[in-house]
Amino acid sequence: MKTNLIEAAKLAAKNAYAPYSRICFGAAVETESGDIFSGANIENASYGATMCAERVAIYKAVSAGHTMIKKMALYYGKEVKRGAITPCGLCRQVMSEFCDDMEIIVVQKTTQTVYTFSELFKKPFNKHTIRLV
């Protein structure tokens, strides 16, 4: 299943709109039922309106009725000297709402790094940490 997830992320990156960073990201998520949803980053001149590929993929899955993500692949076609680019804080916060401790596969042009969500986000603020009325 990893290969299909990575391929979906690579394909999604081709649809990125990245005139400012010039880094085209693609993300794909696998839901608990095995369905795969993908998304690309969409930048905007007003940077706050930019949407990361990870959130696009998650929101597509959730809007289709899936609320549990079990794996994610993140792809970008450039090598970065400082190591793998991991999801931003906003994406991690969104992930915390829809996963337990999922595997996150980060694929650069020629390297692949695997993380668990708990490695990247030690103490999330989510439905498990707040008391719902």
N, CA, C and O atoms as CSV, one atom per row, in Angstrom:
chain,resi,resn,atom,element,x,y,z
A,1,MET,N,N,0.818,-1.207,0.000
A,1,MET,CA,C,0.000,0.000,0.000
A,1,MET,C,C,0.851,1.256,0.000
A,1,MET,O,O,0.421,2.274,-0.541
A,2,LYS,N,N,2.060,1.225,0.593
A,2,LYS,CA,C,2.928,2.393,0.614
A,2,LYS,C,C,3.185,2.931,-0.786
A,2,LYS,O,O,3.127,4.140,-1.013
A,3,THR,N,N,3.468,2.033,-1.724
A,3,THR,CA,C,3.782,2.457,-3.080
A,3,THR,C,C,2.617,3.231,-3.682
A,3,THR,O,O,2.834,4.284,-4.282
A,4,ASN,N,N,1.392,2.743,-3.540
A,4,ASN,CA,C,0.234,3.450,-4.073
A,4,ASN,C,C,0.076,4.817,-3.410
A,4,ASN,O,O,-0.260,5.792,-4.081
A,5,LEU,N,N,0.308,4.895,-2.137
A,5,LEU,CA,C,0.194,6.146,-1.407
A,5,LEU,C,C,1.244,7.146,-1.894
A,5,LEU,O,O,0.935,8.317,-2.116
A,6,ILE,N,N,2.464,6.691,-2.057
A,6,ILE,CA,C,3.545,7.557,-2.544
A,6,ILE,C,C,3.269,7.996,-3.976
A,6,ILE,O,O,3.464,9.164,-4.312
A,7,GLU,N,N,2.828,7.092,-4.806
A,7,GLU,CA,C,2.510,7.455,-6.198
A,7,GLU,C,C,1.393,8.490,-6.254
A,7,GLU,O,O,1.440,9.408,-7.072
A,8,ALA,N,N,0.400,8.351,-5.400
A,8,ALA,CA,C,-0.701,9.325,-5.355
A,8,ALA,C,C,-0.178,10.700,-4.939
A,8,ALA,O,O,-0.622,11.718,-5.469
A,9,ALA,N,N,0.758,10.732,-3.997
A,9,ALA,CA,C,1.355,12.001,-3.567
A,9,ALA,C,C,2.188,12.619,-4.697
A,9,ALA,O,O,2.135,13.830,-4.913
A,10,LYS,N,N,2.948,11.801,-5.411
A,10,LYS,CA,C,3.746,12.305,-6.542
A,10,LYS,C,C,2.851,12.886,-7.633
A,10,LYS,O,O,3.135,13.952,-8.179
A,11,LEU,N,N,1.785,12.189,-7.941
A,11,LEU,CA,C,0.850,12.686,-8.958
A,11,LEU,C,C,0.205,13.997,-8.514
A,11,LEU,O,O,0.035,14.911,-9.321
A,12,ALA,N,N,-0.150,14.092,-7.250
A,12,ALA,CA,C,-0.777,15.308,-6.731
A,12,ALA,C,C,0.165,16.503,-6.850
A,12,ALA,O,O,-0.276,17.613,-7.148
A,13,ALA,N,N,1.463,16.281,-6.619
A,13,ALA,CA,C,2.440,17.379,-6.683
A,13,ALA,C,C,2.451,18.044,-8.057
A,13,ALA,O,O,2.786,19.223,-8.171
A,14,LYS,N,N,2.095,17.311,-9.080
A,14,LYS,CA,C,2.058,17.878,-10.434
A,14,LYS,C,C,0.986,18.957,-10.574
A,14,LYS,O,O,1.052,19.780,-11.487
A,15,ASN,N,N,0.005,18.959,-9.679
A,15,ASN,CA,C,-1.072,19.943,-9.731
A,15,ASN,C,C,-0.881,21.087,-8.735
A,15,ASN,O,O,-1.783,21.901,-8.539
A,16,ALA,N,N,0.287,21.145,-8.111
A,16,ALA,CA,C,0.542,22.211,-7.145
A,16,ALA,C,C,0.567,23.568,-7.843
A,16,ALA,O,O,0.953,23.684,-9.007
A,17,TYR,N,N,0.149,24.579,-7.107
A,17,TYR,CA,C,0.244,25.959,-7.571
A,17,TYR,C,C,1.216,26.643,-6.618
A,17,TYR,O,O,0.835,27.045,-5.518
A,18,ALA,N,N,2.487,26.775,-7.044
A,18,ALA,CA,C,3.543,27.238,-6.146
A,18,ALA,C,C,4.428,28.304,-6.786
A,18,ALA,O,O,5.638,28.106,-6.898
A,19,PRO,N,N,3.845,29.445,-7.213
A,19,PRO,CA,C,4.659,30.469,-7.869
A,19,PRO,C,C,5.595,31.214,-6.915
A,19,PRO,O,O,6.504,31.904,-7.377
A,20,TYR,N,N,5.401,31.096,-5.602
A,20,TYR,CA,C,6.200,31.850,-4.643
A,20,TYR,C,C,7.335,31.016,-4.063
A,20,TYR,O,O,8.486,31.452,-4.086
A,21,SER,N,N,7.043,29.844,-3.553
A,21,SER,CA,C,8.096,28.985,-2.996
A,21,SER,C,C,8.788,28.179,-4.086
A,21,SER,O,O,9.949,27.795,-3.945
A,22,ARG,N,N,8.074,27.931,-5.159
A,22,ARG,CA,C,8.542,27.078,-6.256
A,22,ARG,C,C,8.848,25.649,-5.789
A,22,ARG,O,O,9.643,24.939,-6.405
A,23,ILE,N,N,8.210,25.249,-4.704
A,23,ILE,CA,C,8.324,23.856,-4.249
A,23,ILE,C,C,6.929,23.253,-4.353
A,23,ILE,O,O,5.997,23.680,-3.670
A,24,CYS,N,N,6.807,22.265,-5.209
A,24,CYS,CA,C,5.515,21.613,-5.440
A,24,CYS,C,C,5.387,20.403,-4.526
A,24,CYS,O,O,6.112,19.418,-4.664
A,25,PHE,N,N,4.455,20.500,-3.596
A,25,PHE,CA,C,4.206,19.418,-2.652
A,25,PHE,C,C,2.969,18.637,-3.076
A,25,PHE,O,O,2.003,19.202,-3.588
A,26,GLY,N,N,3.019,17.344,-2.856
A,26,GLY,CA,C,1.847,16.500,-3.015
A,26,GLY,C,C,1.714,15.669,-1.756
A,26,GLY,O,O,2.711,15.234,-1.180
A,27,ALA,N,N,0.490,15.452,-1.334
A,27,ALA,CA,C,0.240,14.619,-0.163
A,27,ALA,C,C,-0.858,13.630,-0.501
A,27,ALA,O,O,-1.741,13.911,-1.311
A,28,ALA,N,N,-0.791,12.480,0.123
A,28,ALA,CA,C,-1.852,11.482,-0.018
A,28,ALA,C,C,-2.072,10.864,1.352
A,28,ALA,O,O,-1.125,10.587,2.088
A,29,VAL,N,N,-3.332,10.656,1.677
A,29,VAL,CA,C,-3.682,10.018,2.948
A,29,VAL,C,C,-4.451,8.742,2.670
A,29,VAL,O,O,-5.229,8.648,1.721
A,30,GLU,N,N,-4.210,7.769,3.521
A,30,GLU,CA,C,-4.968,6.518,3.468
A,30,GLU,C,C,-5.876,6.489,4.682
A,30,GLU,O,O,-5.422,6.643,5.816
A,31,THR,N,N,-7.149,6.293,4.437
A,31,THR,CA,C,-8.120,6.255,5.526
A,31,THR,C,C,-8.158,4.875,6.155
A,31,THR,O,O,-7.558,3.928,5.647
A,32,GLU,N,N,-8.865,4.774,7.258
A,32,GLU,CA,C,-9.006,3.504,7.956
A,32,GLU,C,C,-9.623,2.430,7.062
A,32,GLU,O,O,-9.345,1.243,7.228
A,33,SER,N,N,-10.460,2.851,6.117
A,33,SER,CA,C,-11.097,1.886,5.219
A,33,SER,C,C,-10.238,1.554,3.994
A,33,SER,O,O,-10.638,0.746,3.155
A,34,GLY,N,N,-9.051,2.181,3.892
A,34,GLY,CA,C,-8.145,1.894,2.779
A,34,GLY,C,C,-8.294,2.828,1.590
A,34,GLY,O,O,-7.560,2.687,0.612
A,35,ASP,N,N,-9.219,3.777,1.643
A,35,ASP,CA,C,-9.371,4.747,0.555
A,35,ASP,C,C,-8.220,5.745,0.595
A,35,ASP,O,O,-7.711,6.070,1.667
A,36,ILE,N,N,-7.812,6.228,-0.577
A,36,ILE,CA,C,-6.714,7.187,-0.687
A,36,ILE,C,C,-7.240,8.493,-1.261
A,36,ILE,O,O,-7.967,8.508,-2.255
A,37,PHE,N,N,-6.854,9.591,-0.611
A,37,PHE,CA,C,-7.195,10.936,-1.062
A,37,PHE,C,C,-5.898,11.730,-1.165
A,37,PHE,O,O,-5.006,11.585,-0.329
A,38,SER,N,N,-5.798,12.564,-2.190
A,38,SER,CA,C,-4.569,13.324,-2.388
A,38,SER,C,C,-4.863,14.805,-2.525
A,38,SER,O,O,-5.999,15.218,-2.759
A,39,GLY,N,N,-3.809,15.590,-2.373
A,39,GLY,CA,C,-3.925,17.031,-2.524
A,39,GLY,C,C,-2.569,17.643,-2.807
A,39,GLY,O,O,-1.534,17.019,-2.575
A,40,ALA,N,N,-2.581,18.870,-3.310
A,40,ALA,CA,C,-1.361,19.614,-3.625
A,40,ALA,C,C,-1.383,20.946,-2.893
A,40,ALA,O,O,-2.450,21.433,-2.520
A,41,ASN,N,N,-0.203,21.543,-2.685
A,41,ASN,CA,C,-0.173,22.864,-2.073
A,41,ASN,C,C,-0.685,23.909,-3.057
A,41,ASN,O,O,-0.437,23.834,-4.260
A,42,ILE,N,N,-1.401,24.875,-2.518
A,42,ILE,CA,C,-1.975,25.951,-3.321
A,42,ILE,C,C,-1.572,27.259,-2.649
A,42,ILE,O,O,-2.115,27.628,-1.608
A,43,GLU,N,N,-0.605,27.957,-3.261
A,43,GLU,CA,C,-0.103,29.187,-2.673
A,43,GLU,C,C,-0.943,30.389,-3.101
A,43,GLU,O,O,-1.715,30.334,-4.058
A,44,ASN,N,N,-0.757,31.476,-2.352
A,44,ASN,CA,C,-1.497,32.695,-2.614
A,44,ASN,C,C,-0.591,33.871,-2.287
A,44,ASN,O,O,0.239,33.780,-1.383
A,45,ALA,N,N,-0.742,34.982,-3.016
A,45,ALA,CA,C,0.063,36.178,-2.755
A,45,ALA,C,C,-0.118,36.656,-1.313
A,45,ALA,O,O,0.812,37.207,-0.723
A,46,SER,N,N,-1.299,36.451,-0.747
A,46,SER,CA,C,-1.533,36.697,0.672
A,46,SER,C,C,-1.201,35.376,1.369
A,46,SER,O,O,-2.039,34.476,1.430
A,47,TYR,N,N,0.013,35.264,1.889
A,47,TYR,CA,C,0.533,33.982,2.353
A,47,TYR,C,C,-0.393,33.239,3.316
A,47,TYR,O,O,-0.418,32.009,3.312
A,48,GLY,N,N,-1.140,33.949,4.123
A,48,GLY,CA,C,-2.056,33.304,5.065
A,48,GLY,C,C,-3.155,32.512,4.372
A,48,GLY,O,O,-3.763,31.627,4.974
A,49,ALA,N,N,-3.411,32.832,3.104
A,49,ALA,CA,C,-4.439,32.115,2.340
A,49,ALA,C,C,-3.890,30.866,1.663
A,49,ALA,O,O,-4.635,30.131,1.014
A,50,THR,N,N,-2.607,30.625,1.810
A,50,THR,CA,C,-1.989,29.427,1.228
A,50,THR,C,C,-2.492,28.182,1.952
A,50,THR,O,O,-2.707,28.206,3.164
A,51,MET,N,N,-2.678,27.098,1.205
A,51,MET,CA,C,-3.125,25.840,1.795
A,51,MET,C,C,-2.084,24.763,1.485
A,51,MET,O,O,-1.705,24.562,0.332
A,52,CYS,N,N,-1.639,24.087,2.516
A,52,CYS,CA,C,-0.651,23.013,2.365
A,52,CYS,C,C,-1.297,21.760,1.780
A,52,CYS,O,O,-2.494,21.527,1.944
A,53,ALA,N,N,-0.491,20.967,1.104
A,53,ALA,CA,C,-0.962,19.731,0.479
A,53,ALA,C,C,-1.551,18.763,1.497
A,53,ALA,O,O,-2.533,18.078,1.211
A,54,GLU,N,N,-0.958,18.707,2.675
A,54,GLU,CA,C,-1.425,17.778,3.700
A,54,GLU,C,C,-2.870,18.083,4.091
A,54,GLU,O,O,-3.701,17.179,4.184
A,55,ARG,N,N,-3.161,19.373,4.321
A,55,ARG,CA,C,-4.522,19.748,4.717
A,55,ARG,C,C,-5.510,19.556,3.582
A,55,ARG,O,O,-6.658,19.179,3.817
A,56,VAL,N,N,-5.080,19.811,2.352
A,56,VAL,CA,C,-5.981,19.578,1.221
A,56,VAL,C,C,-6.395,18.109,1.181
A,56,VAL,O,O,-7.578,17.797,1.045
A,57,ALA,N,N,-5.419,17.209,1.300
A,57,ALA,CA,C,-5.714,15.770,1.258
A,57,ALA,C,C,-6.619,15.353,2.415
A,57,ALA,O,O,-7.576,14.603,2.221
A,58,ILE,N,N,-6.314,15.840,3.619
A,58,ILE,CA,C,-7.131,15.488,4.778
A,58,ILE,C,C,-8.548,16.019,4.629
A,58,ILE,O,O,-9.510,15.299,4.895
A,59,TYR,N,N,-8.685,17.262,4.210
A,59,TYR,CA,C,-10.021,17.850,4.060
A,59,TYR,C,C,-10.837,17.137,2.989
A,59,TYR,O,O,-12.053,17.000,3.121
A,60,LYS,N,N,-10.171,16.682,1.927
A,60,LYS,CA,C,-10.896,15.905,0.914
A,60,LYS,C,C,-11.413,14.600,1.514
A,60,LYS,O,O,-12.550,14.203,1.257
A,61,ALA,N,N,-10.584,13.939,2.310
A,61,ALA,CA,C,-11.005,12.677,2.944
A,61,ALA,C,C,-12.164,12.924,3.910
A,61,ALA,O,O,-13.158,12.197,3.891
A,62,VAL,N,N,-12.034,13.940,4.744
A,62,VAL,CA,C,-13.074,14.222,5.732
A,62,VAL,C,C,-14.374,14.632,5.038
A,62,VAL,O,O,-15.456,14.223,5.460
A,63,SER,N,N,-14.276,15.435,3.980
A,63,SER,CA,C,-15.495,15.860,3.286
A,63,SER,C,C,-16.168,14.706,2.551
A,63,SER,O,O,-17.326,14.815,2.149
A,64,ALA,N,N,-15.441,13.594,2.374
A,64,ALA,CA,C,-16.031,12.391,1.783
A,64,ALA,C,C,-16.534,11.426,2.866
A,64,ALA,O,O,-16.979,10.320,2.559
A,65,GLY,N,N,-16.459,11.853,4.134
A,65,GLY,CA,C,-17.013,11.046,5.216
A,65,GLY,C,C,-16.010,10.240,6.017
A,65,GLY,O,O,-16.414,9.445,6.866
A,66,HIS,N,N,-14.726,10.413,5.782
A,66,HIS,CA,C,-13.695,9.655,6.503
A,66,HIS,C,C,-13.095,10.528,7.593
A,66,HIS,O,O,-12.630,11.633,7.312
A,67,THR,N,N,-13.096,10.057,8.818
A,67,THR,CA,C,-12.563,10.856,9.918
A,67,THR,C,C,-11.385,10.194,10.634
A,67,THR,O,O,-10.963,10.664,11.690
A,68,MET,N,N,-10.852,9.111,10.073
A,68,MET,CA,C,-9.670,8.485,10.656
A,68,MET,C,C,-8.647,8.221,9.549
A,68,MET,O,O,-8.887,7.437,8.631
A,69,ILE,N,N,-7.507,8.892,9.661
A,69,ILE,CA,C,-6.404,8.730,8.708
A,69,ILE,C,C,-5.390,7.796,9.347
A,69,ILE,O,O,-5.002,7.993,10.498
A,70,LYS,N,N,-4.956,6.777,8.604
A,70,LYS,CA,C,-3.980,5.848,9.202
A,70,LYS,C,C,-2.575,5.987,8.638
A,70,LYS,O,O,-1.616,5.567,9.287
A,71,LYS,N,N,-2.420,6.573,7.431
A,71,LYS,CA,C,-1.090,6.785,6.848
A,71,LYS,C,C,-1.122,8.025,5.975
A,71,LYS,O,O,-2.162,8.410,5.440
A,72,MET,N,N,0.060,8.647,5.843
A,72,MET,CA,C,0.190,9.792,4.946
A,72,MET,C,C,1.524,9.710,4.224
A,72,MET,O,O,2.527,9.285,4.796
A,73,ALA,N,N,1.526,10.123,2.959
A,73,ALA,CA,C,2.773,10.294,2.214
A,73,ALA,C,C,2.832,11.753,1.792
A,73,ALA,O,O,1.836,12.325,1.349
A,74,LEU,N,N,4.002,12.346,1.932
A,74,LEU,CA,C,4.253,13.721,1.519
A,74,LEU,C,C,5.413,13.684,0.544
A,74,LEU,O,O,6.469,13.130,0.849
A,75,TYR,N,N,5.219,14.280,-0.646
A,75,TYR,CA,C,6.237,14.236,-1.693
A,75,TYR,C,C,6.580,15.637,-2.162
A,75,TYR,O,O,5.702,16.481,-2.345
A,76,TYR,N,N,7.876,15.871,-2.354
A,76,TYR,CA,C,8.327,17.068,-3.054
A,76,TYR,C,C,9.550,16.691,-3.874
A,76,TYR,O,O,10.404,15.929,-3.421
A,77,GLY,N,N,9.625,17.224,-5.065
A,77,GLY,CA,C,10.615,16.780,-6.042
A,77,GLY,C,C,11.978,17.423,-5.953
A,77,GLY,O,O,12.749,17.348,-6.910
A,78,LYS,N,N,12.301,18.049,-4.846
A,78,LYS,CA,C,13.607,18.678,-4.665
A,78,LYS,C,C,14.323,18.037,-3.487
A,78,LYS,O,O,13.688,17.553,-2.549
A,79,GLU,N,N,15.640,18.038,-3.543
A,79,GLU,CA,C,16.432,17.635,-2.388
A,79,GLU,C,C,16.690,18.885,-1.556
A,79,GLU,O,O,17.029,19.935,-2.103
A,80,VAL,N,N,16.534,18.781,-0.262
A,80,VAL,CA,C,16.753,19.904,0.633
A,80,VAL,C,C,17.937,19.564,1.523
A,80,VAL,O,O,17.959,18.505,2.151
A,81,LYS,N,N,18.919,20.454,1.581
A,81,LYS,CA,C,20.158,20.174,2.310
A,81,LYS,C,C,19.950,19.952,3.800
A,81,LYS,O,O,20.696,19.191,4.416
A,82,ARG,N,N,18.962,20.596,4.388
A,82,ARG,CA,C,18.773,20.510,5.839
A,82,ARG,C,C,18.011,19.274,6.276
A,82,ARG,O,O,17.708,19.139,7.461
A,83,GLY,N,N,17.694,18.381,5.379
A,83,GLY,CA,C,16.946,17.174,5.730
A,83,GLY,C,C,15.525,17.258,5.239
A,83,GLY,O,O,15.151,18.207,4.550
A,84,ALA,N,N,14.745,16.284,5.585
A,84,ALA,CA,C,13.369,16.203,5.104
A,84,ALA,C,C,12.524,17.353,5.641
A,84,ALA,O,O,12.634,17.727,6.809
A,85,ILE,N,N,11.688,17.903,4.784
A,85,ILE,CA,C,10.716,18.909,5.201
A,85,ILE,C,C,9.532,18.146,5.792
A,85,ILE,O,O,8.966,17.264,5.145
A,86,THR,N,N,9.171,18.487,7.000
A,86,THR,CA,C,8.055,17.818,7.663
A,86,THR,C,C,6.839,18.751,7.669
A,86,THR,O,O,6.988,19.949,7.427
A,87,PRO,N,N,5.658,18.233,7.938
A,87,PRO,CA,C,4.453,19.063,7.944
A,87,PRO,C,C,4.557,20.245,8.916
A,87,PRO,O,O,5.160,20.138,9.984
A,88,CYS,N,N,3.961,21.364,8.525
A,88,CYS,CA,C,3.976,22.568,9.357
A,88,CYS,C,C,3.089,22.385,10.595
A,88,CYS,O,O,2.375,21.389,10.717
A,89,GLY,N,N,3.144,23.338,11.486
A,89,GLY,CA,C,2.358,23.273,12.716
A,89,GLY,C,C,0.860,23.230,12.484
A,89,GLY,O,O,0.152,22.487,13.163
A,90,LEU,N,N,0.358,24.025,11.522
A,90,LEU,CA,C,-1.074,23.988,11.223
A,90,LEU,C,C,-1.491,22.612,10.732
A,90,LEU,O,O,-2.531,22.093,11.138
A,91,CYS,N,N,-0.697,22.030,9.873
A,91,CYS,CA,C,-1.019,20.684,9.363
A,91,CYS,C,C,-0.980,19.654,10.482
A,91,CYS,O,O,-1.836,18.771,10.545
A,92,ARG,N,N,0.003,19.761,11.361
A,92,ARG,CA,C,0.090,18.826,12.488
A,92,ARG,C,C,-1.139,18.943,13.381
A,92,ARG,O,O,-1.656,17.939,13.870
A,93,GLN,N,N,-1.603,20.168,13.593
A,93,GLN,CA,C,-2.795,20.359,14.413
A,93,GLN,C,C,-4.008,19.710,13.755
A,93,GLN,O,O,-4.797,19.052,14.433
A,94,VAL,N,N,-4.166,19.886,12.454
A,94,VAL,CA,C,-5.286,19.255,11.738
A,94,VAL,C,C,-5.146,17.736,11.786
A,94,VAL,O,O,-6.129,17.032,12.017
A,95,MET,N,N,-3.942,17.230,11.573
A,95,MET,CA,C,-3.712,15.781,11.636
A,95,MET,C,C,-4.139,15.227,12.995
A,95,MET,O,O,-4.707,14.138,13.072
A,96,SER,N,N,-3.865,15.981,14.070
A,96,SER,CA,C,-4.154,15.479,15.417
A,96,SER,C,C,-5.642,15.217,15.621
A,96,SER,O,O,-6.020,14.420,16.479
A,97,GLU,N,N,-6.473,15.873,14.848
A,97,GLU,CA,C,-7.922,15.679,14.962
A,97,GLU,C,C,-8.377,14.384,14.293
A,97,GLU,O,O,-9.406,13.817,14.662
A,98,PHE,N,N,-7.602,13.915,13.299
A,98,PHE,CA,C,-8.070,12.815,12.459
A,98,PHE,C,C,-7.135,11.606,12.410
A,98,PHE,O,O,-7.263,10.762,11.523
A,99,CYS,N,N,-6.190,11.517,13.360
A,99,CYS,CA,C,-5.337,10.321,13.393
A,99,CYS,C,C,-5.004,9.973,14.829
A,99,CYS,O,O,-5.163,10.790,15.737
A,100,ASP,N,N,-4.545,8.762,15.020
A,100,ASP,CA,C,-4.012,8.377,16.315
A,100,ASP,C,C,-2.499,8.572,16.245
A,100,ASP,O,O,-2.009,9.654,16.570
A,101,ASP,N,N,-1.766,7.574,15.839
A,101,ASP,CA,C,-0.319,7.705,15.676
A,101,ASP,C,C,0.059,7.170,14.303
A,101,ASP,O,O,0.717,6.135,14.193
A,102,MET,N,N,-0.347,7.858,13.285
A,102,MET,CA,C,-0.147,7.371,11.923
A,102,MET,C,C,1.309,7.472,11.474
A,102,MET,O,O,2.112,8.224,12.026
A,103,GLU,N,N,1.603,6.691,10.462
A,103,GLU,CA,C,2.897,6.718,9.802
A,103,GLU,C,C,2.876,7.844,8.765
A,103,GLU,O,O,1.916,7.981,8.007
A,104,ILE,N,N,3.942,8.646,8.739
A,104,ILE,CA,C,4.079,9.728,7.776
A,104,ILE,C,C,5.352,9.467,6.979
A,104,ILE,O,O,6.451,9.465,7.533
A,105,ILE,N,N,5.195,9.248,5.675
A,105,ILE,CA,C,6.315,8.944,4.791
A,105,ILE,C,C,6.649,10.220,4.018
A,105,ILE,O,O,5.828,10.711,3.243
A,106,VAL,N,N,7.851,10.756,4.227
A,106,VAL,CA,C,8.272,11.978,3.545
A,106,VAL,C,C,9.268,11.586,2.453
A,106,VAL,O,O,10.320,11.008,2.726
A,107,VAL,N,N,8.912,11.912,1.217
A,107,VAL,CA,C,9.727,11.515,0.069
A,107,VAL,C,C,10.259,12.759,-0.634
A,107,VAL,O,O,9.496,13.581,-1.140
A,108,GLN,N,N,11.591,12.879,-0.654
A,108,GLN,CA,C,12.225,13.912,-1.460
A,108,GLN,C,C,12.503,13.295,-2.827
A,108,GLN,O,O,12.012,12.210,-3.138
A,109,LYS,N,N,13.270,13.972,-3.615
A,109,LYS,CA,C,13.555,13.471,-4.962
A,109,LYS,C,C,14.148,12.061,-4.924
A,109,LYS,O,O,13.707,11.185,-5.667
A,110,THR,N,N,15.142,11.837,-4.065
A,110,THR,CA,C,15.807,10.525,-4.049
A,110,THR,C,C,15.856,9.876,-2.667
A,110,THR,O,O,16.394,8.777,-2.528
A,111,THR,N,N,15.311,10.525,-1.654
A,111,THR,CA,C,15.358,9.947,-0.307
A,111,THR,C,C,13.955,9.822,0.281
A,111,THR,O,O,13.017,10.507,-0.126
A,112,GLN,N,N,13.853,8.935,1.238
A,112,GLN,CA,C,12.575,8.678,1.895
A,112,GLN,C,C,12.823,8.556,3.397
A,112,GLN,O,O,13.722,7.834,3.829
A,113,THR,N,N,12.021,9.266,4.188
A,113,THR,CA,C,12.124,9.220,5.639
A,113,THR,C,C,10.744,8.901,6.208
A,113,THR,O,O,9.740,9.443,5.746
A,114,VAL,N,N,10.691,8.032,7.198
A,114,VAL,CA,C,9.419,7.648,7.799
A,114,VAL,C,C,9.400,8.127,9.249
A,114,VAL,O,O,10.342,7.910,10.011
A,115,TYR,N,N,8.302,8.782,9.602
A,115,TYR,CA,C,8.078,9.274,10.957
A,115,TYR,C,C,6.765,8.697,11.469
A,115,TYR,O,O,5.930,8.230,10.694
A,116,THR,N,N,6.599,8.738,12.775
A,116,THR,CA,C,5.273,8.529,13.337
A,116,THR,C,C,4.766,9.913,13.717
A,116,THR,O,O,5.547,10.829,13.972
A,117,PHE,N,N,3.454,10.047,13.749
A,117,PHE,CA,C,2.874,11.340,14.105
A,117,PHE,C,C,3.343,11.788,15.483
A,117,PHE,O,O,3.633,12.967,15.686
A,118,SER,N,N,3.418,10.859,16.429
A,118,SER,CA,C,3.826,11.220,17.791
A,118,SER,C,C,5.266,11.731,17.854
A,118,SER,O,O,5.605,12.482,18.769
A,119,GLU,N,N,6.117,11.344,16.909
A,119,GLU,CA,C,7.471,11.898,16.844
A,119,GLU,C,C,7.437,13.376,16.466
A,119,GLU,O,O,8.232,14.170,16.968
A,120,LEU,N,N,6.523,13.733,15.590
A,120,LEU,CA,C,6.463,15.091,15.076
A,120,LEU,C,C,5.638,16.041,15.930
A,120,LEU,O,O,5.854,17.252,15.891
A,121,PHE,N,N,4.697,15.510,16.700
A,121,PHE,CA,C,3.813,16.354,17.486
A,121,PHE,C,C,3.621,15.711,18.852
A,121,PHE,O,O,2.750,14.860,19.034
A,122,LYS,N,N,4.433,16.121,19.793
A,122,LYS,CA,C,4.496,15.461,21.100
A,122,LYS,C,C,3.241,15.640,21.957
A,122,LYS,O,O,2.780,14.678,22.572
A,123,LYS,N,N,2.690,16.829,22.006
A,123,LYS,CA,C,1.558,17.085,22.897
A,123,LYS,C,C,0.479,17.862,22.153
A,123,LYS,O,O,0.334,19.070,22.339
A,124,PRO,N,N,-0.276,17.165,21.312
A,124,PRO,CA,C,-1.301,17.862,20.530
A,124,PRO,C,C,-2.473,18.340,21.392
A,124,PRO,O,O,-2.798,17.750,22.422
A,125,PHE,N,N,-3.080,19.409,20.939
A,125,PHE,CA,C,-4.326,19.891,21.533
A,125,PHE,C,C,-5.435,19.374,20.632
A,125,PHE,O,O,-5.592,19.844,19.505
A,126,ASN,N,N,-6.209,18.404,21.125
A,126,ASN,CA,C,-7.250,17.812,20.286
A,126,ASN,C,C,-8.416,17.313,21.138
A,126,ASN,O,O,-8.496,17.589,22.335
A,127,LYS,N,N,-9.300,16.585,20.501
A,127,LYS,CA,C,-10.502,16.102,21.185
A,127,LYS,C,C,-10.193,15.205,22.374
A,127,LYS,O,O,-11.046,15.021,23.242
A,128,HIS,N,N,-8.996,14.647,22.430
A,128,HIS,CA,C,-8.633,13.785,23.550
A,128,HIS,C,C,-8.132,14.593,24.754
A,128,HIS,O,O,-8.118,14.099,25.882
A,129,THR,N,N,-7.719,15.851,24.495
A,129,THR,CA,C,-7.177,16.666,25.586
A,129,THR,C,C,-8.172,17.665,26.140
A,129,THR,O,O,-7.923,18.278,27.178
A,130,ILE,N,N,-9.290,17.837,25.463
A,130,ILE,CA,C,-10.307,18.748,25.974
A,130,ILE,C,C,-11.556,17.955,26.329
A,130,ILE,O,O,-11.809,16.882,25.781
A,131,ARG,N,N,-12.304,18.488,27.226
A,131,ARG,CA,C,-13.557,17.822,27.623
A,131,ARG,C,C,-14.692,18.389,26.799
A,131,ARG,O,O,-15.003,19.577,26.877
A,132,LEU,N,N,-15.304,17.529,26.011
A,132,LEU,CA,C,-16.436,17.951,25.182
A,132,LEU,C,C,-17.713,17.909,25.995
A,132,LEU,O,O,-17.964,16.937,26.707
A,133,VAL,N,N,-18.514,18.942,25.900
A,133,VAL,CA,C,-19.771,19.022,26.651
A,133,VAL,C,C,-20.814,18.131,26.026
A,133,VAL,O,O,-21.941,18.062,26.515
